[in-house]
Amino acid sequence: MNRQRVIPKAFTLMELLVVMTIIASLAALLLPALAKSKASAQRAVCTSNLKQVCLGAKMYADDHGQTLPSLVRSNVDLWNGYKSVVKGYVGLAGVSSPHDLVFACPADWFYTTSAKEAYTNSPLHEQARSDFSSYDYNTGNLKKVNGTNLAGIAGLKETAIREPSKTILIGEMPAWICFSWHAPQRASAFNGAMNLTSFVDGHVSYIPFYFDAARTDRATLSYDPPGGYDYRWSAQ
């Protein structure tokens, strides 16, 4: 009985090129969707964390005659001193560290300390100077510029704040300078930067922030925005 040896048919170069083209096309279609899904998941975690930190600050106020935290620490930024008195209300104890995950936004992977400086490719919540926190507190009223206090709410009673649903309590640090972890641009500060922030009434929103490049101070936290924005820094 004659048996013929069957030789497997190999792919031709043209067939391989067609398959590679199809795979590349599918990848090009899927990658943006995957990136969008990842960004959405990061915002969800960040929102949950920020709600817990905001609740911690409000619990502190409840225990101190409705007075919001007011604390300056020499070893951390003015905006991060609050963490030492709030972290106990969110289940943390001991020395702050990068493992304090409730204070870490997963989208936090770069930062700048000034609207005039370039970005540093490192998470802010891994920096001792920020007390290992992605979130800043609306503490501008503890700092004077040219003899005048900046806008802020530290140490005030909640009842003294005119618009608690619009007045910032704690939020993502980029909002204080006006850049964004979620929708970044090359500029160190830009108008319309999207950030998550909590408010004195307890809610959290993902909103655009106003940046006035013509101002000499250049920091968003130094001034309330014009009409049409859903936030304010000042209590009155």
N, C-alpha and C positions, 0 to 999 in steps of 0.2 A: 504493500500500500504506500503510495507516494504521499509524503507529507511536505507541504510547502511552509517554509519558515516565514512567519508574519513579522514584518519589521514595523514597529510603532511609528506612526507619522508624527514628526516634530512640527512645532509651530514655525511658521515662516516669519521672517523679519517683519513683514507687513502686519501679520496678525498680532505679533507682540507689540508693535507700535500702536495698533488700534486699542488693545487692552490697556496699555499704559495711558493712553489718552482718555479712555473712559474712567479709569481710576482717578486720574488727575482732575477730571471734570467733577466727579462725585465729591472728591475732597474739597474742591473749591466751593461747592454748594453747601457742604456740611460744616466746614470750619467756622463760618460766620454764625451759624445757628448754635454751634457748640459754645462759641465765645459769648454769645448773647445769653445762653442758658447759664454759663458760669458766672457772668456778671450779675444776673438776676439772683442767683443763689447767694453770692457774696453780699448783695444789698439786703437780702432777707436776714442773714445772720447778723449783719451790722445793725439792722433795725431792731432785732431782738435784743442784742447787747445794749444798745443805746437806751432802749426802754427800761431795762433793768437798772442801768446806771442812773437814769433820770429818776426812777422810783426811789433808788437809794438816797439821792439828794433830797427828795421830798420827805422821805421818812426821817432824815436828819432834821429837816425843818420842823416836822411835827414834834420831835423830841426837844426842840429848842425854841419854843414859843413862836412857831411859824417863821423863824429867822433862817434864811438861806445861808449856806456855808460861806465863811469869810476867812481865808487863811493864806498867808504868804510864807513860803518855805525857801530858804536860801539856796538849797541844793537842786531845786527844780524850777521850771518856768513859772511865772506868775499864774498862768492859765491852768496849771496842773496841780497846784497845791491842794485843791479840793479833794483829790483822790484819797489822801491819808485819813480823812474823816468820813468819807462815803463808802470806802471799800468794805468796811465791816458790815454794812447793811446789805451787801450783795454776796455775803458768804466768804469773804477773803480775810485772812489774818496774817500778821507777820510782815516782813520786809517785801516791798514791791519787787516784781520780777517780770520777765517776758512771758512767764507762764500764767499771768493774770488774764486769762483769755476773754473774760467778759469785758475787759477794757481794750480789746484788740479787734479792729475791723479787718476782716480777711482781705479787703481790697487795698489795705495800707501797705504799700511796698516802696514808696518814695516820699520825700518831703522837702520843703524849703522853709527857712526861718524868716524870709523876707521876700517881698514882691520884687525886689531888685536882684535876687540871687538865683542861681541855677538850681535845679533839682539835685538832691542827693539820693542815689539809688539804694536806699536802705529803709526798712520799716520804722516808722516813728515809734511804734509800740515796743521796739527793742532798744530804745534810747533811754538812758537813765535821766537825762535832762528833762524828759517829758513824763518822768515817773512811770515809764513803761505803759503809756496810754495813748490810744489813737484819738481820744476825745478831749476837747478843751472846754473850759467853763467860762461863762460870760462874766469875767472878772475885771473888765477894763476900768471900772470905777475905783479900783485900788491903785491905779497908776496915774500920775500926773504928767502931762505934756505941756510945756510952756506955762506951768502954773495952774493948769486946768485938768480936772479928772476926765478920763475917757468915759464913754458910755459903758454901763454895766449894771449888774444887780447883786453882786456879792455883799453879804451881810445885811441885805434889806429884808423886811418882812414881805411875805407873799401878798398880803393884803395891800401893800403900798404900790404894787405894780399895776399900772393902769390897764394894760391889755395883756393879760397872762396867756391868751391863746396866740399872740403874735410875738411875745417877748422871748428871746432865746435863753435857754437854761444851759444846756450842754450839747455839743455837737462835734462833728468831725472837724479836726484841726484845719483842713484846707479851707473851710468856710471863713475862718478868721483872716486869711490872707487872700482868698478868692482864686483857688485852683481846685482841681477835682481828681479824686482817685477813680471815680466811676466813669467819667467822660473826660479824660485828660487832653490837654493841648500842649504844644511846645512852650508856650509862654508861661512864665512863672506865676503870673496872675492875669486873669481875663474876666471880662464881664459875662454874666450868665453861667458861671461855674455851678454845676449841680452837686449838692451835698445833702447828707442826712443830718437833721438837727432835731433836738427835743426842745419843748417849750415849757414855760412855767406851769401851764395847766396840765402837763403830763403827756401830751400827744407828740408823736414823731412824724416828720414829713421829709420828703425828698424834694428839695426846691432849688431854684436858681438864686444866686447871690449877685449883688450889684457891686461892680468895681469901677471907681472913678479914677482913671489913670492921671487925670490932671491935678489931683490933690498931692501936696508935698509929702503927706504921711504915708500915702500909698496902701495902707492896710484897711481892709474892709471893716474890721471891728471898730474903727475910729469914728464911724458915722452911720446914722440911720439911712436906709435907702430912700429914693424918691417914691412917689405913689405907684401902686401896681405890684409891689413886692409883698410877700406874705410873712415878713419878719421885721423885727426891730431889735436893737441892742439896748436902748435906753429904757428905764423903768417908767418914765413919764413922757 
